[in-house]
């Protein structure tokens, strides 16, 4: 892309200079001044032939450069030599054409030594930028000196009579300027590459972190499912097994007792089925799509309150503003985990849930009057999912704070 951009700039420069030369040689015809015995001036086409030759040669090189820059086959064939060869073309060709053709220009504003230097300066600057973009600082210095040596060598070889001393000093000044400018461009490109490398490393770390967090989230969801099944299905099956064993023992002794035990077994079975269905259903948050965030949290809270005989206090803002799916999912999952912890581990009698939104964000508060715990101590197995809840909140750009004290309940606040 850089090479293609450079060649299009080169072609645009040639077109602009062609227009300038056309205007100059139209307004100031390159005919010799009259003398006492004037000779007929040569035809204009002969006088302007070097100008046509200059643009034809430069245009041919530029178009060849353009074709090669878009030709994938030759790029593959040349391999690593592709870029250096194009740099050689864009730097050496203008110098060669300038030294050999421009001295033959008819007299005009840009046909002197200063004009010769001006004609090739923009193209050489493009070449300098390409060298600084691809290579290191020593290559930039070598390019600046090499172009000057090539130009001065050609000037000496062809014995230009249009201000050779001026051309020499112009070449020296250009070399110094190119080195200074090349150093700046090289340092800037180096800095950009370092930033790009750092950004790529940060993206790799972020992908790794996201992958690890996803695996941890899946693992915690599995653990939560295991706890749900343990608290429902496993307990139900254990109690059912004990009851059936007792019924088996009473089967030949006391028929009424056996029937009573079987009734209890059926009741426990139905209760276990309901609890298992509820646990499996809670794995999906499709209620978010059906009812929205507020009603989904209300349904979770009411279900837990009815199952564990909790005094429920709800303060949910209706309607809630539209939030992104990721944010809604985060709030719902944290509310779900918090309610389950209150239901199974807090031994609470009262549960309070508040959900609100203002101009700064959304806030979820879940508070209970249960047994509480020490949040600064190592998290015990009785407080599942607290680390996962914090990681969920951070991943969604929020912050989760936990306030708790033994015997005085727990307060969880999510701000996102």
C-alpha positions in Angstrom: 0.0 0.0 0.0 2.8 2.4 0.8 4.5 1.7 -2.5 1.3 2.3 -4.4 0.6 5.5 -2.6 4.2 6.7 -3.4 3.9 6.0 -7.1 0.5 7.8 -7.3 2.1 10.8 -5.6 5.0 10.6 -8.1 2.6 10.5 -11.1 0.6 13.4 -9.6 3.8 15.4 -9.2 4.8 14.8 -12.8 1.5 16.0 -14.0 1.7 19.1 -11.9 5.2 19.9 -13.1 4.1 19.3 -16.7 1.4 21.9 -16.3 3.9 24.3 -14.8 6.4 23.8 -17.6 3.6 24.2 -20.2 2.6 27.5 -18.7 6.1 28.8 -18.3 7.2 27.9 -21.8 3.9 29.3 -23.2 4.3 32.6 -21.5 8.1 32.8 -22.0 8.8 31.3 -25.4 12.4 29.8 -25.5 13.6 31.7 -28.6 16.9 33.5 -28.8 16.8 37.3 -28.6 16.9 39.3 -31.8 20.3 40.4 -33.2 21.4 42.7 -36.1 21.3 39.8 -38.5 18.6 37.5 -37.0 18.6 33.9 -38.1 15.3 32.1 -38.3 14.6 30.4 -34.9 14.4 26.7 -34.8 11.0 25.1 -34.7 9.4 25.0 -31.3 9.1 21.3 -31.4 12.9 21.0 -31.6 13.5 23.4 -28.8 11.0 21.7 -26.5 12.1 18.2 -27.4 14.2 17.8 -24.2 11.1 18.8 -22.1 9.0 16.1 -23.8 11.8 13.6 -23.4 12.1 14.5 -19.7 8.4 13.8 -19.0 8.3 10.8 -21.3 11.2 9.1 -19.5 10.0 9.9 -16.0 6.4 8.9 -16.9 7.7 5.6 -18.4 9.6 4.8 -15.2 6.6 5.9 -13.0 4.1 3.8 -14.9 6.5 0.8 -14.8 6.8 1.3 -11.1 3.0 1.4 -10.8 2.5 -1.8 -12.8 5.1 -3.7 -10.7 3.5 -2.4 -7.5 0.1 -3.9 -8.5 1.6 -7.1 -10.1 1.5 -9.9 -7.6 3.3 -12.4 -9.8 6.5 -10.3 -10.1 6.4 -9.6 -6.4 6.5 -13.3 -5.6 9.3 -13.9 -8.2 11.5 -11.1 -6.8 10.8 -11.9 -3.2 12.9 -9.9 -0.8 14.6 -8.0 -3.7 11.2 -6.5 -4.7 11.3 -3.5 -2.3 15.0 -2.6 -2.8 14.6 -2.7 -6.6 11.6 -0.3 -6.5 13.6 2.0 -4.2 16.4 2.0 -6.7 14.0 2.9 -9.5 12.3 5.8 -7.6 15.7 7.3 -6.5 18.2 6.6 -9.3 15.9 7.1 -12.3 14.9 10.8 -11.5 18.6 11.7 -10.8 19.8 10.1 -14.0 17.0 11.7 -16.2 17.5 15.0 -14.4 21.2 15.2 -15.0 21.1 13.9 -18.6 18.0 15.7 -20.0 17.3 18.9 -18.0 20.6 20.6 -19.1 19.3 20.4 -22.7 16.1 22.4 -21.8 15.7 25.7 -23.6 16.3 28.7 -21.4 13.5 29.1 -18.9 12.8 29.7 -15.2 13.3 26.1 -14.2 16.1 25.2 -16.6 18.9 26.5 -14.4 20.8 24.7 -11.6 18.1 25.6 -8.9 15.4 24.3 -11.3 17.3 21.0 -11.7 17.5 20.5 -8.0 13.8 21.5 -7.5 12.5 19.1 -10.1 13.9 16.0 -8.4 13.5 17.0 -4.8 9.9 15.8 -4.2 10.6 12.4 -5.8 13.7 11.9 -3.7 11.8 12.8 -0.6 9.3 10.0 -1.4 12.2 7.6 -1.8 13.6 8.8 1.6 10.3 8.2 3.3 10.1 4.7 1.8 13.6 3.9 3.0 12.8 5.2 6.5 9.6 3.3 6.6 11.1 -0.1 5.8 14.7 0.1 7.1 16.8 1.3 10.0 18.6 4.6 10.6 21.9 3.5 9.0 20.1 2.7 5.8 18.5 6.2 5.8 22.0 7.8 6.2 23.4 5.6 3.4 20.6 6.5 1.1 21.1 10.3 1.6 24.8 10.0 0.9 24.5 7.6 -2.0 22.0 9.7 -3.9 24.3 12.7 -3.5 27.4 10.7 -4.7 25.4 9.4 -7.7 24.2 12.9 -8.7 27.7 14.6 -8.2 29.3 11.7 -10.1 26.9 12.1 -13.0 27.3 15.9 -13.0 31.1 15.5 -13.2 30.9 12.9 -15.9 28.7 14.9 -18.3 30.3 18.3 -17.5 27.2 20.3 -16.9 27.8 24.0 -17.7 24.7 25.3 -15.9 26.1 26.2 -12.5 28.0 23.1 -11.4 29.3 24.8 -8.3 25.7 25.7 -7.3 24.6 22.1 -8.0 27.4 20.9 -5.8 26.3 23.0 -2.8 22.7 22.2 -3.4 23.5 18.5 -3.3 25.4 18.9 0.0 22.6 20.9 1.6 20.1 18.4 0.4 22.1 15.6 1.9 22.3 17.2 5.3 18.6 18.0 5.2 17.7 14.5 4.1 19.8 13.0 7.0 18.1 15.2 9.5 14.6 14.5 8.2 15.4 10.8 7.7 16.5 10.5 11.4 13.2 12.1 12.4 11.1 9.8 10.2 13.1 6.7 11.3 12.6 7.5 15.0 8.9 8.1 14.4 8.5 4.8 12.5 10.4 3.0 15.2 8.1 4.4 17.8 5.0 3.5 15.8 6.3 -0.1 15.4 7.0 -0.3 19.2 3.5 0.9 19.9 2.1 -1.6 17.4 4.0 -4.5 19.0 2.9 -3.4 22.4 -0.7 -3.2 21.2 -0.5 -6.7 19.6 0.9 -8.1 22.9 -1.9 -6.4 24.8 -4.5 -7.9 22.5 -2.9 -11.3 22.9 -3.0 -10.9 26.6 -6.6 -9.8 26.5 -7.6 -12.8 24.3 -5.8 -15.1 26.8 -7.5 -13.4 29.7 -10.9 -13.7 28.0 -10.3 -17.3 27.2 -9.2 -18.1 30.7 -12.1 -16.2 32.2 -14.5 -18.0 29.9 -13.1 -21.3 31.1 -13.4 -20.3 34.7 -17.0 -19.1 34.1 -17.9 -22.4 32.5 -16.2 -24.3 35.4 -18.1 -22.2 38.0 -21.4 -22.7 36.2 -20.7 -26.5 36.3 -19.9 -26.2 40.0 -23.1 -24.2 40.5 -25.1 -26.9 38.7 -23.4 -29.5 40.8 -24.4 -27.7 44.0 -28.0 -27.2 42.7 -28.3 -30.9 41.9 -26.7 -31.8 45.2 -29.0 -29.6 47.2 -32.1 -30.9 45.3 -31.8 -34.1 43.5 -29.1 -35.7 45.7 -30.9 -34.8 48.9 -34.2 -36.0 47.5 -32.8 -39.3 46.3 -31.0 -39.8 49.7 -34.1 -39.2 51.7 -36.1 -41.3 49.2 -33.7 -44.2 49.6 -33.8 -44.1 53.4 -37.6 -43.9 53.4 -37.9 -46.8 51.0 -35.5 -48.9 53.0 -37.7 -48.2 56.1 -40.8 -49.0 54.2 -39.2 -52.3 53.1 -38.5 -53.1 56.7 -42.1 -52.4 57.8 -43.6 -54.1 54.7 -44.4 -57.4 56.5 -44.9 -55.9 60.0 -47.1 -52.8 59.7 -49.0 -52.2 56.5 -50.3 -48.8 57.5 -46.8 -47.6 58.4 -45.6 -48.9 55.0 -48.3 -47.0 53.2 -47.5 -43.8 55.1 -43.8 -44.1 54.2 -44.7 -44.7 50.5 -46.8 -41.6 50.6 -43.9 -39.6 52.0 -41.7 -41.1 49.3 -44.1 -40.0 46.6 -44.3 -36.5 48.0 -40.5 -36.2 48.3 -40.2 -37.5 44.7 -42.6 -34.8 43.4 -40.8 -32.1 45.4 -37.4 -33.3 44.1 -38.7 -33.3 40.5 -39.9 -29.7 40.9 -36.6 -28.6 42.4 -34.6 -30.3 39.7 -36.7 -28.6 37.0 -36.2 -25.3 38.7 -32.5 -25.8 38.9 -32.2 -26.8 35.3 -34.3 -23.9 34.2 -32.2 -21.4 36.1 -29.2 -22.4 33.9 -30.8 -20.5 31.1 -31.6 -16.8 31.2 -34.2 -16.8 28.4 -36.5 -14.9 30.8 -34.4 -11.9 30.1 -35.6 -11.9 26.5 -39.2 -12.7 27.5 -39.7 -10.4 30.5 -36.7 -8.0 30.7 -34.2 -7.5 33.5 -36.5 -6.2 36.3 -39.2 -8.8 36.0 -36.6 -11.6 35.6 -34.9 -10.6 38.9 -38.3 -10.3 40.5 -39.2 -13.8 39.4 -36.0 -15.1 40.8 -36.5 -13.4 44.2 -40.1 -14.5 44.5 -39.2 -18.1 43.7 -36.5 -18.1 46.4 -38.7 -16.4 48.9 -41.5 -18.9 48.5 -39.2 -21.9 48.6 -37.2 -20.8 51.7 -39.9 -18.7 53.5 -38.1 -15.4 53.2 -39.6 -12.0 53.9 -39.0 -10.3 50.5 -38.6 -6.6 49.9 -38.3 -5.5 46.3 -37.5 -2.0 44.9 -37.1 -2.5 41.2 -37.2 0.4 38.8 -39.8 0.1 36.1 -39.2 0.5 33.3 -35.5 0.0 33.0 -33.6 1.7 30.2 -32.3 -0.4 27.4 -29.0 -2.0 28.3 -26.6 -4.1 26.3 -27.2 -7.9 26.4 -23.8 -8.4 28.1 -24.6 -5.9 30.8 -28.1 -7.4 31.4 -26.6 -10.9 31.5 -24.0 -9.8 34.0 -26.6 -8.2 36.3 -28.9 -11.2 36.1 -26.3 -13.8 36.8 -24.9 -11.8 39.8 -28.4 -11.4 41.1 -29.0 -15.1 40.6 -25.8 -16.2 42.4 -26.5 -13.8 45.3 -30.0 -15.0 45.8 -28.9 -18.6 45.7 -26.2 -17.9 48.3 -28.8 -16.2 50.5 -31.2 -19.0 50.1 -28.8 -21.9 50.8 -26.1 -20.5 53.0 -27.1 -17.3 54.8 -29.8 -18.7 57.0 -31.6 -15.4 56.5 -35.2 -14.4 57.2 -35.3 -11.3 55.2 -34.1 -10.5 51.6 -34.0 -7.0 50.2 -33.3 -6.3 46.5 -33.1 -2.9 44.8 -32.4 -2.2 41.2 -32.1 1.4 39.8 -30.6 3.4 37.0 -29.5 7.0 36.7 -27.4 9.0 34.4 -24.2 7.4 35.7 -25.2 3.8 35.4 -27.1 0.9 36.9 -27.0 -0.2 40.5 -28.1 -3.5 42.0 -28.2 -4.0 45.8 -28.9 -7.3 47.5 -29.1 -7.4 51.3 -30.0 -10.0 53.8 -30.1 -10.4 57.6 -28.4 -13.8 57.7 -25.4 -15.2 59.4 -22.9 -13.2 57.4 -19.2 -13.8 57.1 -15.8 -12.1 57.2 -15.2 -10.8 53.6 -11.5 -10.2 54.4 -10.9 -13.9 55.3 -10.3 -16.6 52.9 -13.5 -17.5 51.1 -14.8 -20.7 52.5 -16.8 -23.4 50.6 -19.9 -21.9 52.0 -19.7 -18.8 50.0 -19.6 -20.0 46.4 -19.2 -17.8 43.4 -18.0 -14.6 45.0 -14.8 -14.5 43.0 -16.8 -15.3 39.8 -19.3 -12.5 40.6 -16.5 -10.0 40.9 -14.8 -11.2 37.7 -18.2 -11.0 35.8 -18.6 -7.4 37.0 -15.1 -6.4 36.0 -15.4 -7.9 32.6 -18.6 -5.9 32.0 -16.9 -2.7 33.2 -18.6 -2.6 36.6 -17.6 -2.9 40.2 -18.9 -5.3 42.8 -18.5 -4.6 46.6 -19.4 -7.0 49.4 -20.1 -5.8 52.9 -20.6 -8.5 55.5 -20.1 -9.2 59.2 -20.7 -12.4 61.1 -24.1 -12.4 62.6 -25.2 -9.2 60.9 -26.0 -10.2 57.3 -24.5 -9.4 54.0 -24.8 -6.5 51.5 -23.8 -6.9 47.9 -23.7 -3.8 45.6 -23.1 -3.9 41.9 -22.5 -0.7 40.0 -22.1 -0.9 36.2 
